[in-house]
């Protein structure tokens, strides 16, 4: 019996002999391995790293360089992960455009630069405008190879020609169509696959083809040269350029050094800590669920191990026999889980791709990740067999050979250690909640939750033994189940602990979710008066170079539709000064209030900069501020809304800015108007606008006035709102209807609680049913004895139901008690920041219905299922001839 070979042979034969128990362990271990390995395949395939992502970002170039004219730059190896510039001061000091010769001076005279521009635009398709991702580059240049894969047509050769992806064709565009881009038009001469965008409509053409207006100080190039090293990147950063280098992206420098230079925390420690906690909890749950099966297997081997010990076998050899079962079953389960996981991940890729706007990379099997996952499966099975193996090596040989149970009494120090760990978990959770603002609170609370669960596991044996002692006056089935659970703690404790750990997680997450919802309810900010509604009429996006259409006819049609649909509902237009487009540019209007109005101002503004109304009611104001607003408007003053009290200023500035060449660095024309103003203290946290102006003042200044929304008053119940929404959508598809009904619990919050309940129920059922049927299998001789001395057939069903009730109820009660610790702790930092009106946090809400479901209903349901499905009669185990 020296070495592992005999033990592995015994384990393989035992697994084949007891297929039911073996399949149970295989399922327990293989399912998490399958799920995690499938997720690993999907995640790894969806991620673009190394050369895959580089080709899509810069084609065949060695680097992609851009500058925004903002002075020296400090960047990460991948600038998409962050970079900092010199800020506003450096921006003001920048007087000359970036000279491309600077690049060749650093990278060498043979460096070739290909200009490239990227931005967002729009194309008018009928009466609607579709947003476009626009890239301008010469696709015929070898440096641009890979940015667009042509499938039909040809590449653009001149300004005014573009190629489009399938997403734009799905909007109704066809090869050869002329695209109305506002300030210019472009013809689609080719169709193909954009390197990055799958679902976003995109076009690519030469410089000047599709992007409108001045792009400001930003300039960008694809660089053709030898490898651009990290030293080259840092040299160009010092000159004001941001660099995405192929060589650096495929072989990045130490991220810790770069993070220190950028002055931010990489978050590696927190990420590793959270990952470790997740792995530990998952491993613990699998070990606890599979533990009873190994405990029953060890019980079946008890006599064989006793004979081996009586013949001179060592405790190490006895342990090796049980541990070998964990090795064999863990290896088989891990291998099967990996194969099924890879196949499942491959099958899920087309489905997952539908929810991602970018193209996935080629199918990739992450061998390193899968090796770690396989080790997880093997380790979980091996750890599940450790305790049964240790107890089997310490059994009383004489008692086992005499036909008695050979379990030794548990150590008295075990529950004491459990209580200590529980105390440490409570203290750690409390400390994490109090110090949550420091950034390490989440780690403390998560680690404390694990410590609390471990402490609970060590206390479970004492609780199970106590239940067995208190069952003396209970009916026979319950008394037998409780005492059998206490007598065979090696298979009972893991099952109870698995149920408890599951319930603890459900309770903790349930408390956190319920507390978060309570915060949302108590800090809810109404947008309108209760029962009042509004319609935001969308007339479509206006392209640069187009004149803002007159919205009056559309508003007339919407108001008529509302009257026809709900005659009791009245409408009122709210006017505002809005951004106005005209051929060749656009105009914006901003309110510049006195500095004193902003020093202590913490208002949020749900509306525009400037509303136009002659009364407070016309601006939708009906609260305590209405009288002050009416008085100021009647006096011809501009009304500025601020939370600051007693502002002494008596005027404010209306700044009108005119852009004629797109979103440039500075407007082409600025007009300022100093107006008499009244500063009204707004008591609510959200104001309808920054300011309100009388109509005659706006007319005198000739500011662009447009309807902002329609207000609805009357009896607007939910069926009426639905009819209005459907009718308005027919004449203005981009419009929305909102009716103030106070806080409405979102469906997502209810779904989260239901998912928690279902997940907890599935895990509780699996743990309880597993432990119950293993216990019934282990107790067949005892149940046969009961039957032989006159027990009714239904007694076995009663024992089975009682055993499930003991395991489920004890585990649920312990788990609920332990789950309160992290649940309450998490709720404090989760609900401490309050931005709405009403009470201030933190908030705490206990989802008693969810807790009652998992603590009371599920154990009773499980007991009923077991009682109805258990066999009432057993075959005879012995017969006298």
CORTAZI-V200712 format. One line per field, one symbol per residue. burial: b if it has 9 or more other C-alpha atoms within 8 Angstrom, else e. A space follows every 10 residues. Layout:
burial=???
This chain:
burial=eeebebbbeb bbeebeeeee bbebbbbbbb bbbbbbbbbb bbebbbebeb ebbbbbbbbb bbbbbbbbbb bbbbbbbbbe eebbbbbeeb beebeeeeee eebbebbeee beebbbbeeb bbbbbeeebb bbbbbbbbbe eebbbbbbbb eebbbbeebb bbbbbbbbbe eeeebeeebb bbbbbbbbbb bbbbbebbeb bbbbbbbbbb bbeeeebbbb bbbbbeebbb ebbbbbbbbb bbbbbbbbbb ebeebeebbb ebeeeeeeee eebbeebeeb bebbbbbbbb bbbbbbbbbe ebbebbbbbe eebebebbbb bbbbbbbbbb bbbbbbbbbb bbbbbbebbe ebbeebbebb beeebbeebb eebbbbbbbb bbbbbbbbbb bbbbbbbebb beeeebbeee eeebbbbbbb bbbbbbbbbb bbbebbeeeb bbbbbbbbbb bbbbbbbbbb beebbebbee beeeeebbbb bbbbbbeebb bbbbbbbbbb bbbbbbbbbb bbbbbbbbbe bbbbebebee bbbbbbbbbe ebbbbbbeee beebbebbbe bbbebbeebb bebbbbbbbb bbbbbbbbbb bebbebbbee bebebbebbb bbbbbbebbb beeebbeebb ebbbebbbbb bbbbeeeebe bbbbbbbbbb bbbbeebeeb eeeebbbbbb bbeebbbbbb bbbbbebbee eeeebbbbbb bbbbebeeeb bebbbebbbe bbebbbbebb eeeeeeeebb ebbeebbeeb bebbbbbbbb bbbbbbebeb eebbebbeee eebebbbbbb bbbbbbbbbb bbbbbbbbbb bbbbbbbbbb bbebeebeee bbbbeebeeb bbbbbbbbbb ebbbbbbeeb ebeeeeeeee e
